[in-house]
């Protein structure tokens, strides 16, 4: 597939056509060295749907460590021998603190994230109470609390939470190599339950965990079928003590190619580059927007330091992009 074919494909997608899975697989087979032939098409699609406005989100690590699950990439897993922080659910004031701070900045959304398969009902109430205190702030509210049920979602929605985050992590065909303590179908069921409860859905995965190009497409098509609203794209940061701690780091060009391919598959979804964006892509990291990304997670991640909000705002200004948050926006 040459540059002309890619631009034609991008134009069709930007006009609302779905070229089918075979076209996406053709994209995935392009070698990383030909990433720049993908660039113009991915940028065209991103610009058609989102213009020069970039979504910024920030998170609070509300409960850290001692996770019962065995996810191979995670420093908080029960099978990981790391020095990741361990603490119980934060007090409400601490959970609200970050939200109050970023609400005054050009940040669209604030999320509380907790470790573990799921948090108990009492802690769902506690998170809901904490976030309810942010209802008057100009910030969208999100949570990532694990595999929840109908009543949990009712509690969160009543508190003003409008988005639920729950990554599929990787393709179904690769999932058992990443996690054995719960199933891929349980993750899908949680996304579907959150959607049925009326939440906007944020669901994506982590790359550089041994997946093939075909499995990148498989995950992208699964997210397309689920009609997710936002797709967090994380890149493995090999952490000593985890099962993937000795993995070869993913290359910057592969990172950018993955973002571009996902933009072709998911033209209208926000693609948010999150964990590993600087360490994996290094000097090429600002190219994420031209590769099709429409947002980034700013400030710290769960157990690793991120890029400061001020640095991100300065980067966007240099690149000619603007934070999406507008003075007259009503957050839902």
matplotlib code that plots the C-alpha trace (Angstrom):
import matplotlib.pyplot as plt

x = [0.0, 1.6, 1.1, -1.6, -3.6, -3.2, -4.5, -7.5, -8.2, -8.0, -10.4, -12.9, -12.7, -12.9, -16.1, -17.6, -16.9, -15.7, -13.2, -13.3, -10.9, -8.7, -7.8, -6.8, -4.6, -2.8, -1.9, -0.6, 1.7, 3.6, 7.1, 7.9, 10.4, 7.4, 5.6, 5.8, 3.7, 0.9, 1.4, -0.4, -3.5, -3.7, -3.2, -5.9, -8.5, -7.5, -7.8, -11.2, -12.7, -10.8, -9.1, -6.2, -7.8, -6.3, -8.0, -6.1, -6.8, -5.3, -5.6, -5.3, -3.9, -6.6, -5.5, -2.2, -0.5, -1.4, -3.5, -4.9, -4.4, -1.3, -1.1, 2.4, 3.2, 2.0, 4.2, 1.2, 0.5, 0.6, 3.3, 5.5, 8.5, 8.7, 8.9, 5.6, 3.8, 1.2, -1.6, -5.3, -8.0, -7.2, -9.4, -12.0, -10.1, -7.0, -9.0, -10.6, -7.4, -6.1, -9.5, -9.7, -6.2, -6.7, -10.2, -8.6, -6.3, -7.0, -7.7, -10.9, -11.2, -10.1, -10.2, -9.7, -8.0, -7.7, -5.7, -7.3, -9.8, -12.5, -13.1, -15.7, -19.0, -18.1, -15.2, -17.3, -19.5, -16.3, -15.0, -18.5, -18.7, -15.2, -16.0, -19.4, -17.6, -16.2, -19.6, -19.4, -15.9, -15.4, -14.0, -15.4, -15.3, -14.1, -13.3, -11.4, -12.3, -12.1, -14.8, -18.0, -21.7, -25.0, -25.4, -21.9, -22.4, -25.7, -23.8, -21.1, -23.5, -25.6, -22.4, -21.8, -19.3, -19.9, -17.1, -15.9, -12.4, -11.6, -8.9, -9.2, -5.4, -4.6, -6.2, -8.3, -6.0, -3.0, -4.8, -3.9, -0.2, -0.8, -3.3, -4.6, -6.6, -9.5, -10.7, -10.9, -14.6, -15.0, -13.3, -15.6, -18.7, -17.6, -17.3, -20.8, -22.3, -20.8, -22.2, -25.6, -25.5, -25.2, -21.4, -19.1, -16.5, -12.7, -11.0, -7.8, -4.7, -0.9, 1.5, 4.9, 3.8, 4.5, 1.5, 1.7, 0.7, -2.4, -3.3, -3.1, -5.8, -7.7, -7.8, -8.7, -11.6, -12.9, -12.8, -14.6, -17.3, -17.8, -18.1, -15.8, -15.5, -11.8, -8.9, -6.0, -2.8, 0.0, 3.4, 5.2, 7.8, 9.7, 9.8, 12.2, 10.3, 7.4, 7.0, 7.8, 10.6, 13.3, 11.4, 13.0, 11.6, 9.2, 10.7, 9.5, 8.5, 6.4, 4.6, 3.8, 2.7, 0.3, -1.3, -1.7, -3.3, -5.7, -6.7, -7.6, -9.7, -11.3, -11.7, -14.1, -12.8, -10.4, -7.0, -5.2, -1.5, -0.8, 1.8, 5.2, 4.8, 8.1, 10.2, 9.1, 9.2, 11.9, 12.6, 9.8, 7.1, 5.7, 4.8, 1.9, -0.6, 0.5, 0.3, -3.4, -3.6, -6.1, -5.2, -2.7, -2.7, -0.8, 0.9, 1.9, 0.7, -0.1, 3.3, 5.7, 6.3, 4.7, 5.2, 4.2, 1.1, 3.1, 5.5, 2.6, 0.9, 4.2, 4.6, 1.1, 1.7, 5.0, 3.2, 0.2, -2.3, -4.6, -6.2, -9.8, -11.2, -13.3, -14.6, -18.2, -18.0, -20.6, -18.9, -20.9]
y = [0.0, 3.3, 6.8, 7.6, 4.5, 5.4, 9.0, 7.6, 5.1, 7.9, 10.1, 7.3, 6.7, 10.4, 10.5, 7.7, 4.6, 1.4, -0.3, -3.6, -5.6, -6.7, -3.0, -2.6, -5.7, -4.3, -1.3, -3.5, -5.4, -2.2, -2.3, 0.1, 1.8, 2.9, 4.5, 7.9, 6.7, 6.2, 9.6, 11.8, 9.5, 9.2, 13.0, 13.7, 11.5, 13.0, 16.5, 15.8, 14.6, 16.7, 19.6, 21.0, 20.5, 18.0, 16.2, 16.3, 13.9, 13.3, 10.6, 9.9, 6.6, 6.1, 2.7, 1.2, -2.3, -5.7, -6.5, -10.1, -10.3, -11.6, -9.2, -9.7, -6.0, -4.6, -3.5, -3.7, -7.4, -10.0, -11.9, -8.9, -8.2, -4.5, -1.5, 0.0, 2.0, 0.1, 1.9, 1.6, 3.7, 7.4, 9.7, 11.7, 14.9, 13.4, 12.0, 15.4, 17.3, 16.5, 17.1, 20.6, 21.4, 20.2, 21.6, 25.1, 24.1, 23.2, 19.5, 17.9, 14.9, 13.6, 9.9, 7.9, 4.6, 1.7, -1.5, -4.9, -7.0, -4.8, -2.7, -3.6, -1.8, 0.3, 1.7, 2.3, 4.5, 6.2, 7.0, 8.3, 10.5, 12.0, 12.7, 14.1, 16.9, 17.9, 18.3, 22.1, 22.1, 22.4, 18.9, 15.6, 12.7, 9.2, 6.1, 2.9, 0.6, -2.9, -5.4, -3.8, -4.6, -2.8, -1.4, -0.1, 1.8, 3.2, 4.6, 6.2, 7.7, 9.3, 11.0, 12.7, 10.2, 10.2, 7.9, 4.5, 3.3, -0.4, -1.6, -4.8, -4.7, -6.8, -8.9, -11.8, -14.3, -12.9, -12.3, -15.6, -14.8, -11.6, -12.5, -15.8, -14.7, -13.4, -13.6, -11.3, -11.9, -10.6, -7.4, -7.1, -7.8, -4.9, -2.5, -3.6, -3.2, 0.3, 1.3, -0.1, 2.0, 5.1, 5.8, 7.0, 4.3, 4.6, 1.3, 0.5, -1.5, -1.8, -2.5, -4.0, -7.0, -9.6, -8.9, -9.3, -6.8, -9.0, -8.8, -5.0, -5.1, -7.7, -5.4, -2.3, -4.1, -5.3, -1.7, -0.6, -3.3, -2.1, 1.5, 2.9, 6.7, 6.9, 4.6, 4.9, 3.6, 2.5, 1.3, -1.2, 0.2, -3.0, -2.9, -5.3, -7.8, -8.1, -11.0, -8.7, -6.9, -8.2, -7.5, -5.6, -2.1, -1.3, 0.9, 4.5, 3.8, 0.8, 3.0, 5.6, 2.9, 1.4, 4.9, 5.5, 2.1, 2.6, 6.0, 4.3, 1.7, 4.1, 7.4, 9.1, 7.8, 9.8, 8.1, 9.0, 8.3, 7.5, 5.4, 5.1, 7.9, 9.6, 6.6, 4.5, 7.2, 9.5, 12.3, 11.2, 11.6, 14.9, 13.1, 11.3, 13.9, 13.7, 9.9, 10.3, 10.8, 13.3, 13.4, 12.5, 11.7, 14.5, 14.5, 11.3, 7.8, 5.1, 4.1, 6.0, 9.7, 11.3, 14.5, 17.7, 19.6, 22.7, 20.8, 19.3, 22.7, 24.2, 21.3, 21.8, 25.4, 24.7, 22.2, 24.5, 22.5, 23.7, 22.0, 21.1, 22.5, 25.6, 28.3, 27.6, 23.8, 21.9, 18.7, 15.6]
z = [0.0, -1.1, 0.2, -2.4, -1.4, 2.3, 1.7, -0.3, 2.5, 5.1, 3.1, 2.9, 6.7, 7.5, 5.4, 7.6, 5.5, 7.0, 4.6, 6.5, 8.5, 5.6, 4.9, 8.5, 8.4, 5.3, 7.5, 10.2, 7.9, 6.9, 8.3, 11.1, 8.7, 6.6, 9.5, 7.8, 4.9, 7.5, 9.1, 6.6, 6.6, 10.4, 10.8, 8.2, 10.2, 13.5, 12.1, 10.5, 13.8, 16.4, 14.7, 16.7, 20.1, 22.4, 25.3, 28.6, 31.5, 34.9, 37.5, 41.2, 42.4, 45.0, 46.3, 45.5, 45.5, 46.8, 43.7, 43.7, 39.9, 38.1, 35.1, 33.7, 33.2, 36.5, 39.4, 41.8, 41.0, 43.8, 41.8, 41.3, 43.5, 43.2, 45.5, 44.1, 46.8, 48.9, 50.7, 51.4, 49.9, 50.3, 52.4, 50.5, 50.8, 49.3, 46.3, 45.8, 46.0, 42.6, 41.0, 42.5, 41.2, 37.6, 37.4, 37.5, 34.6, 30.9, 31.9, 30.6, 33.0, 36.3, 37.3, 40.6, 39.9, 42.4, 42.4, 42.6, 40.8, 42.2, 45.3, 47.9, 47.9, 51.0, 49.0, 46.0, 48.3, 49.6, 46.1, 45.0, 48.1, 47.4, 43.7, 44.5, 46.2, 42.8, 41.2, 41.2, 39.5, 35.8, 35.3, 33.9, 36.4, 35.7, 37.8, 37.2, 40.1, 38.5, 37.6, 39.0, 38.9, 38.3, 41.8, 41.9, 38.7, 40.0, 43.1, 40.9, 38.5, 41.3, 42.5, 39.1, 37.6, 33.8, 32.4, 33.4, 32.5, 32.1, 29.7, 27.7, 28.0, 24.9, 22.2, 23.3, 21.6, 23.7, 27.0, 28.7, 28.2, 30.2, 32.9, 34.2, 37.3, 35.4, 31.8, 28.8, 28.7, 32.2, 31.1, 28.1, 30.3, 32.6, 29.7, 28.5, 32.0, 32.3, 28.9, 29.9, 33.0, 30.9, 31.2, 28.5, 28.1, 28.2, 27.3, 25.6, 26.3, 26.7, 23.9, 23.8, 25.8, 23.1, 20.9, 17.1, 14.5, 13.9, 17.6, 17.5, 14.8, 16.8, 19.9, 17.8, 16.1, 19.5, 20.8, 17.6, 18.2, 21.8, 20.5, 23.1, 23.4, 24.4, 23.9, 26.3, 24.6, 27.1, 26.2, 28.4, 30.7, 31.7, 35.5, 37.3, 39.4, 37.0, 34.6, 31.7, 33.5, 31.2, 28.0, 25.1, 25.1, 22.3, 19.6, 19.1, 15.5, 16.6, 19.2, 16.5, 14.1, 16.7, 17.3, 13.6, 12.9, 15.8, 14.4, 11.1, 12.9, 15.4, 13.6, 16.0, 19.3, 21.4, 21.3, 24.5, 24.8, 28.5, 30.3, 28.7, 26.2, 27.0, 28.0, 25.0, 22.3, 23.7, 21.3, 18.9, 21.6, 20.3, 17.0, 18.7, 17.6, 13.9, 14.3, 15.2, 18.9, 20.1, 23.8, 26.5, 30.2, 31.9, 35.3, 37.1, 36.2, 38.8, 40.0, 37.7, 37.2, 34.2, 32.3, 34.1, 33.0, 32.4, 30.1, 28.2, 27.7, 26.5, 24.1, 22.7, 22.1, 20.2, 18.0, 17.2, 19.3, 22.0, 25.1, 24.3, 27.6, 26.7, 29.0, 28.2, 28.3, 30.3, 31.6, 31.4]

ax = plt.figure().add_subplot(projection="3d")
ax.plot(x, y, z, "-o")
ax.set_aspect("equal")
plt.show()
